[in-house]
Amino acid sequence: MSEPVPAWQRRGYSIAAMRELARAALPGPVFDFADGGAEDERTLRRNETVFGEIEVLPMPLNGAATRDLSIELFGKRLSMPLIIGPTGLAGLFWPKGELASARAAQAAGIATCLSHGSVCTIEDLAGTGVAPRWMQVFIFKDRGFTRELTERAQACHYDALVLTIDNQMLGNRERDIRNGFGIPPRFTPLQLAEMGLKAPWLLRMRSEFPRITFGNYARPGEPADLKALAGRMASLLDPGMSWADVDGLRKQWKGPLILKGVLHPSEARRALDHGVDGIIVSNHGGRQLDGAASGLGALPGVVEAVEGRIPVLVDGGIRRGTDILKSLALGAAACLVARPHLWGLAVAGEAGVRHVLAIYARELDRAMGLCGASSIAAIGQHLLLQRGRTN
Ligand SMILES: Cc1cc2nc3c(=O)[nH]c(=O)nc-3n(C[C@H](O)[C@H](O)[C@H](O)COP(=O)(O)O)c2cc1C
């Protein structure tokens, strides 16, 4: 007899439904910390609405009785063109959240990317043996610290290094200001009363609180609490970074080097001359520069600029299998998702993330079947309605 399906899985039938379950599970300020964007959240909203403006032209008679969703990316086979993107403090959503989501990614046959700002350390994740695993870093004012994180990732055999270039100053996240959400989180009496309703999260996380910090920033003999390390992190951000820093990392890192946060075609073209192996078109989930172009909107310009010489990935607002299909049709090699895996964690830990990934796989498979695409290679611009053009 098959196991009964848990209620949360039935109610979490889509990514949007999982978001609502996460909202119900988390204290408001914690939910908003992940859900929110910068300033007026125009870019945050645009990341999702832009997908609604693209119309698909299916070709059902191509016949797609079986569908192969797998791709090859940086020498590894992935079961589908999806990667769990880097998110700081994932361990705030579930105990050892980064490890739980990495295990879910491996079970689903996809890659995961650890954030510089993870609760667990580079070494903790490597210790699980989960692969493929990517590591994300910033260019810090203390270049030695960037080199140190890179060295640690190299020593731990991470499969790729992601250099995020759009977090060179702290984004102005006004939901966090309104909620009084700081690091470490402090709660008003009203928020604490509300939190009574979130008892399972509180009980689950209570013993974790002392360990919730930016694990990679801890130094022997120095305070390692979240406040101290958040301060250190903020003081290290550097809007003065440049291509010379990319060159420095390129020399140091032996594997694939991926630039994350590229929106401008000229910057993408230039990346080719600096030995970059891949680009992630991204606006950091609308959390940094409000008004920045959506990932999907900027994607075609970047794809054109790199002329197929390196893979171009995209993130921001991918909430449906059809969003993945549209991204691929516009030239992306794969997509990343960030918030949705945090919602999965908040709802049911590793099982929740597995569930989220299964939703994407199911929806992409259905979208491909309905479009008559039996493989990822069969997805192209010809499947999109282009006004003024005959396909
Ligand atoms: C809570 C949170 C923390 C994040 N932390 C990082 C980070 O440490 N490094 C990074 O490159 N991007 C970070 N991002 C951005 C994501 O990797 C991703 O670019 C963005 O959220 C877009 O995807 P989404 O719409 O699927 O959330 C973070 C996003 C969220 C929501």
Ligand as a Chemical Component Dictionary entry (heavy atoms), coordinates in Angstrom:
data_LIG
# 
_chem_comp.id                   LIG 
_chem_comp.type                 NON-POLYMER 
_chem_comp.pdbx_formal_charge   0 
_chem_comp.three_letter_code    LIG 
# 
loop_
_chem_comp_atom.comp_id 
_chem_comp_atom.atom_id 
_chem_comp_atom.alt_atom_id 
_chem_comp_atom.type_symbol 
_chem_comp_atom.charge 
_chem_comp_atom.model_Cartn_x 
_chem_comp_atom.model_Cartn_y 
_chem_comp_atom.model_Cartn_z 
_chem_comp_atom.pdbx_ordinal 
LIG C1  C1  C 0 17.132 35.347 1.348  1  
LIG C2  C2  C 0 18.007 35.486 0.139  2  
LIG C3  C3  C 0 19.384 35.489 0.288  3  
LIG C4  C4  C 0 20.216 35.590 -0.830 4  
LIG N1  N1  N 0 21.576 35.532 -0.659 5  
LIG C5  C5  C 0 22.389 35.562 -1.736 6  
LIG C6  C6  C 0 23.779 35.400 -1.596 7  
LIG O1  O1  O 0 24.289 35.226 -0.497 8  
LIG N2  N2  N 0 24.532 35.446 -2.717 9  
LIG C7  C7  C 0 24.000 35.614 -3.958 10 
LIG O2  O2  O 0 24.728 35.642 -4.958 11 
LIG N3  N3  N 0 22.675 35.750 -4.126 12 
LIG C8  C8  C 0 21.855 35.715 -3.063 13 
LIG N4  N4  N 0 20.507 35.844 -3.228 14 
LIG C9  C9  C 0 19.961 36.017 -4.586 15 
LIG C10 C10 C 0 19.580 34.680 -5.212 16 
LIG O3  O3  O 0 20.690 33.844 -5.419 17 
LIG C11 C11 C 0 18.866 34.871 -6.578 18 
LIG O4  O4  O 0 19.723 35.590 -7.436 19 
LIG C12 C12 C 0 17.554 35.625 -6.488 20 
LIG O5  O5  O 0 16.895 35.446 -5.267 21 
LIG C13 C13 C 0 16.614 35.334 -7.668 22 
LIG O6  O6  O 0 15.912 34.210 -7.560 23 
LIG P1  P1  P 0 14.399 33.991 -6.973 24 
LIG O7  O7  O 0 13.453 34.942 -7.628 25 
LIG O8  O8  O 0 14.185 32.561 -7.396 26 
LIG O9  O9  O 0 14.488 34.196 -5.501 27 
LIG C14 C14 C 0 19.654 35.730 -2.125 28 
LIG C15 C15 C 0 18.270 35.740 -2.260 29 
LIG C16 C16 C 0 17.444 35.607 -1.159 30 
LIG C17 C17 C 0 15.955 35.604 -1.370 31 
# 
loop_
_chem_comp_bond.comp_id 
_chem_comp_bond.atom_id_1 
_chem_comp_bond.atom_id_2 
_chem_comp_bond.value_order 
_chem_comp_bond.pdbx_ordinal 
LIG C1  C2  SING 1  
LIG C2  C3  SING 2  
LIG C2  C16 DOUB 3  
LIG C3  C4  DOUB 4  
LIG C4  N1  SING 5  
LIG C4  C14 SING 6  
LIG N1  C5  DOUB 7  
LIG C5  C6  SING 8  
LIG C5  C8  SING 9  
LIG C6  O1  DOUB 10 
LIG C6  N2  SING 11 
LIG N2  C7  SING 12 
LIG C7  O2  DOUB 13 
LIG C7  N3  SING 14 
LIG N3  C8  DOUB 15 
LIG C8  N4  SING 16 
LIG N4  C9  SING 17 
LIG N4  C14 SING 18 
LIG C9  C10 SING 19 
LIG C10 O3  SING 20 
LIG C10 C11 SING 21 
LIG C11 O4  SING 22 
LIG C11 C12 SING 23 
LIG C12 O5  SING 24 
LIG C12 C13 SING 25 
LIG C13 O6  SING 26 
LIG O6  P1  SING 27 
LIG P1  O7  DOUB 28 
LIG P1  O8  SING 29 
LIG P1  O9  SING 30 
LIG C14 C15 DOUB 31 
LIG C15 C16 SING 32 
LIG C16 C17 SING 33 
# 
